[in-house]
Amino acid sequence: MQALVVDDDPVVAESHVFLLKRMGHEAFAESNSTRVMDHLGRQAGIDLVLLDVRMPQIDGVELIVYLRTR
């Protein structure tokens, strides 16, 4: 499983990535919602997105709407 962790707090994001990798998953973190949109436009195969709801720029709710339309 490939997971994307989106959180504007790098400590939180990297902690989640660490735990996912310990469980045998491929995981990476992103702290910027705009970059997430760009990244997902280029990369296929993400099975799970763990997402912070409160973030600057584009919040988690707007990002969920974007992801659902893809």
C-alpha positions in Angstrom: 0.0 0.0 0.0 1.2 3.5 -0.8 0.2 6.2 1.6 0.4 10.0 1.5 0.4 11.9 4.8 -0.6 15.6 4.5 0.1 17.8 7.5 1.5 21.3 7.9 3.4 20.2 11.1 6.4 18.2 9.8 6.9 16.4 13.1 3.3 15.0 13.0 3.7 14.1 9.3 7.0 12.4 9.7 5.8 10.5 12.8 2.9 9.1 10.7 5.2 8.2 7.8 7.5 6.4 10.3 4.7 4.4 11.7 3.3 3.4 8.3 6.7 2.3 7.1 7.2 0.2 10.3 4.0 -1.5 9.3 5.5 -2.3 5.9 3.8 0.3 3.8 5.3 2.7 1.3 4.7 6.2 2.7 5.7 9.8 2.2 4.7 13.2 3.6 3.7 16.6 2.2 3.1 19.8 4.1 1.6 21.9 1.4 -1.9 21.2 0.0 -1.1 22.9 -3.4 1.9 20.6 -3.8 -0.3 17.6 -3.0 -2.6 18.5 -5.8 0.4 18.8 -8.2 1.9 15.6 -6.9 -1.3 13.6 -7.2 -1.6 14.9 -10.8 1.7 13.3 -11.6 1.6 10.1 -9.5 -0.9 7.3 -9.6 -1.3 4.4 -7.2 -1.8 6.2 -3.9 -4.1 4.0 -1.8 -4.4 6.0 1.4 -4.3 9.7 2.2 -4.0 10.8 5.9 -4.9 14.4 6.0 -4.9 17.3 8.5 -8.2 19.2 8.2 -6.8 22.6 9.4 -4.0 23.8 7.1 -3.0 27.1 5.6 -3.8 27.9 1.9 -6.1 25.0 1.0 -7.6 23.2 4.0 -8.3 19.5 4.4 -11.9 19.8 3.4 -11.2 21.5 0.1 -8.4 18.9 -0.6 -10.9 16.1 0.1 -13.3 17.6 -2.4 -10.5 17.8 -5.0 -9.4 14.2 -4.4 -12.9 12.9 -4.7 -13.3 14.6 -8.1 -10.2 13.0 -9.5 
